[in-house]
């Protein structure tokens, strides 16, 4: 990219939004975008011809095959100053016009309107590391559907050091640049909102068996590692809170009644782990789990014995059918 291009790109971005809107993003949208990107990347890079494709394309084409861009619309509802993004659907990109296929968009919008009458097109989504000038061209083409569309950008690059979700939401605002009002992308914050069905789906996806045929021991180790990391993080946060309260009690820092009320409310919400009722309930649940495990082992043993008896009976019948009388017992 040239210096002029970099300067143009920098002037088209603003640090944060000033609209005052609250955005809520549902996990289904992220799953849809990730699935869309994975399918397109797999179709462009089939396993059987991956080596041949890599040799037949230039470096730019190879980079495009490794990180293809996908496009789609995000739908949801706006209630007052709260914008909630519930779902999304895929769109077709027209390379000749360098924009989205409008007829396909209108057809999909009509179909989704029949299924979700309360949802509206809130904006669009794509994949990439950052918004650029070509994205603004697509953004402007959707302003006749929504006068202030949102842009959801998912970064498919894997960064193990990154702790936040690789999803960025942009709004568009008009800023005066060189005496001319121009729309620019501005970052906006968002929160993750889930419903019961989405929590079940996300939990199911998180516990899917790896495609490389990982054993049950590997899955158990990964599960225990996740639990250990969560407990370790909880312990560190409790230690920080404890040290803060001790310093407050000694008078090293000023007392904050609002924080003390929050801590008191948190402690009251926890179950009394030393009560007699808790001990009885814990032992009852523990014994129930042991009984279920014992019954499962007995059932498994009985099933294995039945298989052995069936195999022995089949073998004995075959030997008798050959003509010889076989003494048994």
JOJOCOR-V91565 format. One record per backbone hydrogen bond with DSSP energy under -0.5 kcal/mol. NH is the residue of the N-H (numbers start at 1). CO is the residue of the C=O. Records with the same first field share a line. If there is no record, write none. Layout:
BEGIN
NH: CO + CO
END
This chain:
BEGIN
6: 2
7: 3
8: 4
9: 5
10: 6
11: 7
12: 8 + 9
13: 10
14: 185
17: 187
22: 81
23: 21 + 189
24: 83
25: 191
26: 85
29: 26
30: 26
31: 27
32: 28
33: 29
34: 30
35: 31
36: 32
37: 33
38: 34
39: 35
40: 36
41: 37
42: 38
43: 39
44: 40
45: 41
49: 46
50: 47
53: 49
54: 50
55: 51
56: 52
57: 53
62: 58
63: 59
64: 60
65: 61
66: 62
67: 63
68: 65
72: 125
73: 89
74: 123
75: 87
76: 120
77: 84
79: 82
80: 78
82: 79
83: 22 + 81
84: 77 + 82
85: 24 + 83
86: 75 + 84
87: 75
89: 73
91: 71
94: 99
95: 93
98: 94
99: 94
101: 92
102: 100
105: 101
106: 102
107: 103
108: 104
109: 105
110: 106
111: 107
112: 108
113: 109
114: 110
115: 111
116: 112
119: 116
120: 76
122: 74 + 120
123: 74
124: 150
125: 72
126: 152
127: 70
128: 154
135: 132
136: 132
137: 133
138: 134
139: 135
140: 136
141: 137
142: 138 + 139
143: 140
145: 142
146: 142
149: 146
150: 122
151: 170
152: 124 + 150
153: 151 + 168
154: 126 + 152
155: 166
156: 154
159: 157
162: 159
167: 165
168: 153
169: 188
170: 151
171: 186
173: 184
175: 173 + 182
177: 175 + 180
180: 177
182: 175
184: 173
185: 12
186: 171
187: 14
188: 169
191: 23
193: 25 + 191
199: 195
200: 196
201: 197
202: 198
203: 199
204: 200
205: 201
206: 202
207: 203
208: 205
213: 210
219: 215
220: 216
221: 217
222: 218
223: 219
224: 220
225: 221
226: 222
227: 223
228: 224
229: 225
230: 226
231: 227
232: 228
233: 229
234: 230
235: 231
236: 232
237: 233
238: 234
239: 235
240: 236
241: 237
242: 238
243: 239
244: 240
245: 241
246: 242
247: 243
248: 244
249: 245
250: 246
251: 247
252: 247
253: 247
257: 255
260: 256
261: 257
262: 258
263: 259
264: 260
265: 261
266: 262
267: 263
268: 264
269: 265
270: 266 + 267
273: 271
275: 272
279: 275
280: 276
281: 277
282: 278
283: 279
284: 280
285: 281
286: 282
287: 283
288: 284
289: 285
290: 286
291: 287
292: 288
293: 289
294: 290
295: 291
296: 292
297: 293
298: 294
299: 295
300: 296
301: 297
302: 298
303: 299
304: 300
305: 301
306: 302
307: 303
308: 304
309: 305
310: 306
311: 307
312: 308
313: 309
314: 310
315: 311
316: 312
317: 313
318: 314
319: 315
320: 316
321: 317
322: 318
323: 320
324: 319
326: 324
327: 325
END
